[in-house]
Amino acid sequence: MSYDVDPKVHTIIIDMHDVPSMDGAAIVALQSLIDEVHHESVALILAGLPTRIIVQLHRAGIGKTVGMLTYCRGLPRARSVALHWQKEKTE
């Protein structure tokens, strides 16, 4: 799977509030997305993940990476983190 990322995009926020669970195939697809956007130097923020999915992701080796991947409880916090990361990149 390949993703085209606009060079002006520095951070992607994905709203995961309506995702009740993730099976192995979904985790593999998410890892593929993470790898691709990181290859393009784009950060990723997953917003609204239930704790059980965060645990699944950690078990699969998908953990937070400072400035590149994090989880946030809601979209307002995700936006705040994205703006903070953007400010750090421009300094």
Stockholm file with secondary structure:
# STOCKHOLM 1.0

chainA/1-91         MSYDVDPKVHTIIIDMHDVPSMDGAAIVALQSLIDEVHHESVALILAGLPTRIIVQLHRAGIGKTVGMLTYCRGLPRARSVALHWQKEKTE
#=GR chainA/1-91 SS CCCCCCTTCCEEEEECTTCCCCCHHHHHHHHHHHHHHHHTTCEEEEESCCHHHHHHHHHTTCCCBTTTEEEESSHHHHHHHHHHHHHHHHC
#=GC SS_cons        CCCCCCTTCCEEEEECTTCCCCCHHHHHHHHHHHHHHHHTTCEEEEESCCHHHHHHHHHTTCCCBTTTEEEESSHHHHHHHHHHHHHHHHC
//
